[in-house]
Amino acid sequence: MSSAPTAAVPGLRRTMVTICAMTATIMQALDTTIANVALPYMQGSLSASQDQINWVLTSYIVAAAIMTAPVGWIANRFGRKRIFIICAAGFTVASVMCGLAQDITQMVAFRLLQGVFGAALVPLSQAVMLDSYALHERAKAMSIWGMGVMMGPIMGPSLGAWLTETYSWHWVFFVNLPFGAFTVLGLAFFMDETEQNNKLRFDWFGFAALAVGIGAMQLALDRGEQLDWFNSPEIIIESVISAVGFYYFFAHSFTTERPFIQFAIFKDRNFIGGVVFMAVMGLVLFSTMALSSPYLQNVIGYPIMTAGLLLASRGCGTFVAMMIVGRIMRHVEARTLIATGLALTCGSLYVMTGWTDQTSVATIVQVSIVQGFGFGLVFVPLSTVAFMTLPGHLRTDGTSMLTLVRNVGSSIGISVVIAQLTSGTRAAHAVLVEHINPFNNALQMPNVTGMIDLSTTTGKAMMDSIVTMQAQIIAFSHDYALVMFLTAAAVPMAIIIGSTKAALRQQSQAPDHAAVIE
């Protein structure tokens, strides 16, 4: 097994490696959301149907999910630097090819390539950051790295909208070119290679079973809302295939000598806690993002650029939290910070359950900042504590597993809240229209009949629009409440995480070892 370096001293090389790791992280994190707002423009340009254009997102998500799992093995077998450079270069080239795509077939194919190469960027960048800093500095390192992971999805829609409106949808992909080139050159010149383990053998059956399980599950989650979930034969087939894939993966892994995933990582208590809370973070962060943007645009009526700027206030709260949490981790237990962050997130979600189409900008900004601050309090301690006691040779496997768990959690969260939003809107609409009848005294009031005449087609259409709007508000409220309860249920689980304050203090007094990046 290849051994990872355990610490590094400050210097130009460490600074440049940190910057390159950050640019790789931001590129990949941005591409999870930046293309969403450009889909309508791509649809017309590529002459694609609604179902076809959705594969632009689905192909990337499925490819990235499948290829995240083997990142640890590939890096250990061929060397982390080599794989990092190949993946960064491949992701950049695939991004340019996406921008040059002439039809929907080419676009989907290039997005698949982008997902294949992009899957390794986040786990490898996290592993590089962990190895470049001593244990007592890792909270600071994870603060820096976490900004890219958290800010990318938040800023993606705004940047995508600006690029699409100012230039064209092609620039949503071309924007990766300068950052990708800088990352590849920086890694080539400043990053050291890790030891390669030529004796490692690839578990093809384990990988195939896991790939089938993850791929089918991602397809079912991504397409379920469009196809009415289990009323669709496609979703039923994908769910069965996913279950069979996972069954064979676990059955094989527990009976073979060299399983595809090193289950030794799950013997570490802190890492298990990190996996649990990373799944929660993926679910809460991305599900609230999936709800907030359409709420601001469809319910309140803000244009995409204004909605993006309002959502960016959450990123400001995250930025502030990440700036300070690294310092206070030496004095406050990580589990306390995580519980506090989740509590703040619960509080913000509670306020959001009362949002209407009249909610003020000030309220939206204040709640978003508090919510972002809560995310920051959770993410940095979580990313630090998960690897605090994990052996160095398991670090890359650990980062790929955390990334996979976060992606799966986000897919499940988005699918659940969107499905709940759709069904909740229909249910609320059905209840509300029952009260639109001649016996409702409120509808007979002069100020109402003066604006809405239900005896005319225009009046009926106006009333249906009002009822639909109120039904959406109710459905959004129920969704926010659902996410709030899930977050609250995770707070007591902070006890899984062991004490970190004493370990950090002890490491801060110990000399650094294995300074490999000078």
N, C-alpha and C positions, 0 to 999 in steps of 0.2 A: 504494500500500500504506500502511495506517495505521501510524504510528510510535508505538511504545510508549514511555512514559517510562522513563528508565534508573535513576533513584534518587529517594529522598525523604528528607526530614529528619524526625526524631522530633517528635511532637506529638499533640494530641487526635485530629485527623482520621486520622492513620496508625494510632493505637491502635484507634480504632473500626472502621476498615476491616479491620484485622487480626482483630478479634473477630468481625466479620460473616463474613469469609472462613472463619474457623474453624468457626462455627456451621453454615454451609452445607456445609462438608466433613464435619462430624460427622453431620449429618442424612443425607446421602447414603450415607456409609460405614456408618452404623448400619443403614440399610434394606436393605443387602445381606444381612444375617444375622438381623435382629431378628424378622422374620416367620416364620422357620423353625420355631421352637418352638411357635408358635401355630397351625400348620397343622391338627393334630388337632382343636382346638377350633373352628376355622373350618369344617372339614369337616362337623361335625354341625350347626352353626348355619346353614350355607348349603345343607345337604342335597346335598352334592357327593360324587361318587365319588372314589376314590384318584387316578385319572388326571386327573380334572377339577381337584382341589385342587392338584395339582402345577403347573398352569398359573398359579397365583398367583405362583409363583417364576419360572417360565419366561418369562411375558409381560414381567415387569419386566426380566429379564436381557437378553432379545432386544431390547427397545425401547431400553434404555440403551446396548447395544453398537452398534446401528445409528446412533443419534443422537450418539454421541461423535465420530465422524469429522468431521462438518461444523461442529463448534463453532468452530474457528479461522476458517473463512470467514464464518460468521454474525456473529461478534464483530467482525471486520474490516469487514464491510459495514455493519452497523447500529449499531456502538458497543458496547463491552464492558459499560458500566454498564447500558444499557438491556436488553441480553440477560440479564445477571446478575439484574436485578430481576425480569424476566418469568419466568425459569426458577425463581427462588426462590419467587415468588408462585404459579406454576403447580404446583410440587412440593408446596407447603403445601396448596393447595386440593385437589389430587388425593389427598393423604394423608387429609384429612378425609373426602373422598368414599369412600375405601376403608373407613374406619371406619364409614361409614353404609350401606355396601352391603347389599342385602337378599337377593341371590342370587349364584350363582357367575358368571353372565354380567356383572353389574355389577362384581363384584370384579375380574375379569380385565380388563375395559375400563378401570377406574380405575387398575389397576396398570400398564397400558400407558401411560396418561397420565403416571403418576408416573415411569416409566422415561424417557419422552420428555423431560420437563422436568428430571429429575434427572441426565441424562447430562452436562449442561454445568456442573454445580455444582463438581465437583472440578477439572477443567482450568481453569475461569475463576478459581476461588479461588487456585489455584497461580500463575496468571499475574498476578493482582492482588498476591499476596505478593511475587513476584519484582520487580515494578515498584515496589513500595513501599519497597524496601530497596536500598541501595547494594551493589555486588558483595561488598565485604568483610563485609557484614552478612547476606548471603543464607544462609550456613550456619545462623545463628541463626534466620532466618525459616523456613527449611525444617525446622528442628527443631520449631518451633512448629506449622507446618502438618502435618508428618509425624505428630505426635501424634494429630491427628484422623483421618488416613488409617489409621494402624496400630491405634489404640485402638478405633475404631468397630467393625470386624469382630470384635475380641476381646471387647468388652463387650456386643455385640449380643445373643447368646444369653442371657446372664445377665439383662440388662435386660428382654428380651422375656419370659422366664420369670416374672420378678417381676411385671411388669405384667399378664400373663395370669392368674396365680394370685391376685394381690391384687385386681384389678379385673375386666377381661375382655379378650378378644383385640382388641376395638375400640381399646383404649388403646395398642396397639402402633403404631397409625397416628395417633391423636389427640395423642400426645406431640410430634409435629412442629409442631403449631400454634403454641405460644408461641415456639419457636425460629425458625420460619419468619417469623412476624410481626416479630420483632426484627430478623432479617436484612434483610428488605425495607425496613423503616423506616431502619435504619442505613445501608444502601447508598444509599438515596434522599437522605439528608441529608449524608453524609460522603464519598461516593466521587465522583471526578471522571470525566467522560466522556472516552473516547479519540476520536481523530479517525476519522471515517467515510469509507470509500472507496466512493463511489457508482458508480465505474467498474467495480467487480468484477462479473463475470457468473458465475452459478452453472452448474457443469458437471453438468447433470441426468443425462446418460448415465453419467458416472463415478460419481456418487453412487448411482444406481440399481443399477449393477453391484456396487459395493462393499456396498451394503445387502443385496442378495440373497446375496452371498457370505458376509458376516458373519452375517446372520440364519439362513440355512440351516445354517451351521456350528454356531452356538450351539444351535439346536434339536437337531441330531444329538448334540452333546456332552451336552446336558442330559437328553435322553430315551434316549440309547443304553443306559445301564445298565438302565433299566426294560424296554426292548424287546429285550434280548439282542443289541445292536449290529448287526453286519452279517448276522445271521440274520433281521433284520426288513426287509421291503421299504421301510418308511418311512425308516429310517436310510440305506439305500442311495440312495433318491431324493434325500434331503436332502444327502447327500455329493456326489452328482453335480451337483446344482444349485449347491452351494457352489463346487465346482471350476470350473464354467462361469462363475459370477459373478466369481470372482477372475481368471480368464483374461481375460475381457472388460475388467475394470477395468484390469489392468496393460497389456494390449494398447492400450487407448484412451489411458491416461495417458502412455505413452511415445511416442505418435504425435500428440498434440494440443498446441496452443500453450499453452493454459491448462488444465492438468490440475486435477482436483478437489482433490488434495493437493499442496501445494508441496514437491516432492522436493528443493528446495534445502536443507531441514532435514537431509537425509541426507549433505550434503557436509561437515558438521561432525563431526570425529572424536570429540569428547567426547559429542556427542549420540547418535552411533551406539552408543558404549559404554553410554550411559544406557539406550537402547532394549533392548540385549541383557540388561543386568542387571535392568532393570525386568521383563522377561519372566520371568527366573529368580525374582525376588522374588515376582511374582504366583503363579507355580507353587508355590514352596516355602511361602510364607506361608499361602495358602488351602488347599493340599493337606494340610498338617499340621493346620490347624484342622479340616478335614473329617474327619480321622482321630482327633484327640485327644478331641473331644467324645463320639462314640459309644464310644470305648475306655473312657473314664472311666465312662460310664453303663451300657453293655451288658456290658463285661467285668468291671470292678471292682465295679460296682453302685452308684455314687454317684447320688443324686438330682440333678435338673437344676440346682438352685441351688448345691449343693456343687460339682458339676462346673464350673459357671460361675465360682465363686470361685477354684477351682484354676487354671483357664485364665487368670484375671485376673492371676495371678502373672507370666505371660509379658509382659503389658502393663506390669507394674512394671519388669521388666528393660528393656523398650523405652523407657520413660519416662526411666529413669536414663541410658541411653546417649544419648538425644536431648538431655538436659540438658547433657552434657559434650562431645559430639562437635563441636558448633559452635565451641567454643573451641580444641580441639586441632587442628582442620583447618588452622590457620595454621602449624602446626609439623610436621604429619605429612601426607604425600601422601594424597589421597583414595583412590587405588588401593590403598594399603597398608591403609587402614581398611576398605575394601570386602573385600579378601582376608582380613583378620583376622576380620571379621564372618561371612563365609561359612565360615571355618574353625571358628569357635565353633558355628555352626549345624550343621556336619557332626559335630562332637564330641557335641553334644546329641542328634542323631539316632542316632548310634552307640549311645549309652546307651539310647535308647528302643527299639532293636531287642531289648534284653534285658528289657523290661518284661513282667510277668506279672499275673495277677489278685491277686497278693500284694504288688505294688509299694507301698511306703509313701508316705504323704502327703509326708514330708520329701523323698524322692527326686523325686517329681513336681514339687514346688515348686522345688527347686534346679535341675533340668534345664530347667524352663520359664523360670526367670529368666535362665539362661545363654543359652537360645535367643532370648528376647526381646531381650537385650542385643546379641546378634549381629545381629538384624534391625535394631536401631537404628543400629549401626555401619555398616550397608550403606545404609540408606534415606536418611539425611541427606546424606552425601557424594554419593550417586547423584543425588539431586534437585538438588543444588547444581551439580555438575560438568556435568550434561547441558545446562545453560543458560549456562555460564560464557563460552563463546565464540560462542553463537548470537545472531545479530542480533536487535535488539528487535522488529522488525516480524514476525519469525517465531515469537515466543515463544508466542503463543496456539495457533498450529498445533502447536508442539512439545509443549505441555502436553496438548492433546487426543490427540496421537499416543501419548504416554507412558501416558495413562489407558487408551486403547484397548488398547495392548500388554499392560498389566497385567491388564486384564479378560480378554483372550483367554488369556493365560498362566494365570490362575487357573481359567478354565473348563476348559482342557486338563488342568491339574494335578488338579483335583477329579475329572474324568471318568476319568482314568487310574487314580488311586489307588482310587476306589470300584469300578471294574471289576475291578482287580487284587485288591481285598479280597474281592469276591464270588466270583470264580473261584478265588482262593487258598484261601478257606474250604472250598469244595466239594472241591478237590483234596486238601487236608490231611485233611478228614473221610474221604474215600474211602480214604486210606492208613491212617489210624488205625483204622478199623473192621475192617480186615483182621486186626488183632491181637486183636480181641475174639472169642476162640474158646476151646474147652475145653482147648486145648494151651498156653495162656498160663498159666505157673505163677503169675505175679503175681496173676491173678484168682482163684486157688484158695487164697490165703492167708486164714487165719481172720478177720483184721481187715477184709478186703475183703468176704468172703462174708457176714459179720455185718451189713454195711451195705447191700450190693447183692446181691440174689438174681436172677440172670439168668434163672431159670426162671419168674419172674413178670412180668406186664406193667409193674408199678410199677418193678421193678428194671431192666428194659430201657429204660424211659423215662428213668430216672435216669442210666443209663450213656450213653444217647444225648445227654443234656444235658451231661454231663461231656466227652464226645468233641467235641461241637460247640463248647464253650467253648475247649478246647485247640486246635481247628482255627482258631478265630478269632484266638487269640493268635499262632499261627504265621503266619497271613495278615497280621496287623497288623505283625509283625516284618519280613516280607518287604517290605511297603509302605514302612515307615520306612527300610529298607535301600535301596530304589529311590530314594527322595527324597534320601537321603544321597549316593548315587553321582552323581546329577544335580547336586547342589550342589557336590560336590567337583570335578566336571568343569568347573564355571564359574569356579573359583578362578584358574586360569592365564590366563583371558580378561581379567583385570584389566589386563593389559598394553595393552589397547586404549585405555585412558584415558591421556591425556597428563598432564604435570606440572601440578599445581595450586598447590603451595605458593608458588612464586615469584609467580604471578599474583595470589594473594590478598594477599601481602605488599605487592606493588606497588600494588594497589588501596587497601589500608588506609592508604597514605601519600598517596594522591591525594585531592583535594577531591571532594565529591559534586557531581553535575550534575543539572540538571533536577528540582529539588525541587518536586514538584507536589502533595504532600499535606502540609500544614503543621499 
